[in-house]
């Protein structure tokens, strides 16, 4: 069921919001033990919201598109009075004290929130295996990962436990799980959506975005959550910027395909599916051109794994066993409270990244690592600027492989990092990008990535809708 | 290869407690990741400026005025919720 289908059903009174909500809550009860997409199920909140929407419909009022439509929220986005764990032991019992701006916006539209979904701890990971509470399974194959870090959000949509969900993306965490689970995932331009109320991971890279069944649904949710927020001074008002479509017909669409993205280790099926997608666009009349993004694969990965942990090391300092969350018992003094609370409350991947970041920012190493990585970041932005002079959108694979088996990459951190190789440069440059289902490798979903110029979400959404019709 | 002393030093800076086994484990993992970064040495970025974030805006300010009138007592004091019970 899509958002428009749910909306039509509600206004035509084919079913009530209460009935719709209950049927999704039943689905969650059936499936969540198997798939483990949800950490917290907010049935009371959902049913109360549902009743309000039914009252509105009964009174004959108009309702917004998202009113009465069940959604799931990644558990690093705060909802007032609801537990928010970031999938970490250090926040296991933490109750949020305010709504994130995106939640405020969704609540104003009458959205029905069914629960908080599983993620890699503090959004650090590419498989959701780093959750302190257990891994989520891929609904297409329960022995495989759903991707990460927004694995719970993607699995919830793919298995029909909700109509849409919100995830967050710092290096690919919306797009890669969307690709693995066969759903649509949009990472907006940096600044398009407010980060107020998103538990910060890397503040120059994070963005919240929708995970949906269709591109049209992604457009609806993005419209609802985007916009300048006085509480987030990096947010920007979109106005008509996002409406821009540089082409009205597919014949005017120029698609760039970067040659460096067809790397040696890429899965044969992934390559086949992406090349077929390019042919589909070409047959429909788009102009395809091979382009070069020389810094955006290997160098981008190294730069990202310096910049991101550096920002992480600063953002994680607040989890100290004093302000909130888990506090270790039996500590000798204040320093011991810090050391023990963080040792016991934070998982391996989180501590790994904090240490990496502490190292790269420390005296004697700052120039050779962090400063260098920032200069590489400039080179990546320049690569995209140059490419976007000749192309309207850029088409790439999302991940070198389809969903891998649970446990396959969890022993070697570096091999897990390589899963992000195609998505990362986009965050460094702050560009909008969407992952759209494009085919199957055996039975496993594979997506393609469309990247746009800053604030040209319209271009990639329109191209995405065209592609959906071509498939 | 990063040394055990360096790992312990970083952990202390980051206020992370580490057991002996953990020091060894992270030493291995951090070393292999830091090794991967060596590929950046091939790149000449001497003429390039650093980018700290892709934000479209700079220095977003607002007037230094209260958005809501706070409740005042005796014209000079502000009333807030009690912190200590």
Interface residues (C-beta under 8 A of the other chain):
Chain A: X190 X191 X203 X204 X230 X233 X234 X236 X295 X298 X299 X302 X303 X305 X306 X313 X317 X320 X335 X338 X339 X340 X342 X343 X344 X346 X351 X352 X354 X355 X356 X358 X359 X362 X369 X371 X372 X373 X374 X375 X376 X377 X378 X379 X381 X413 X414 X417 X428 X429 X430 X431 X454 X455
Chain B: X2 X6 X7 X10 X11 X13 X14 X15 X16 X17 X18 X19 X22 X26 X29 X30 X32 X33 X34 X36 X37 X39 X40 X43 X45 X48 X49 X50 X51 X52 X53 X54 X55 X56 X57 X60 X62
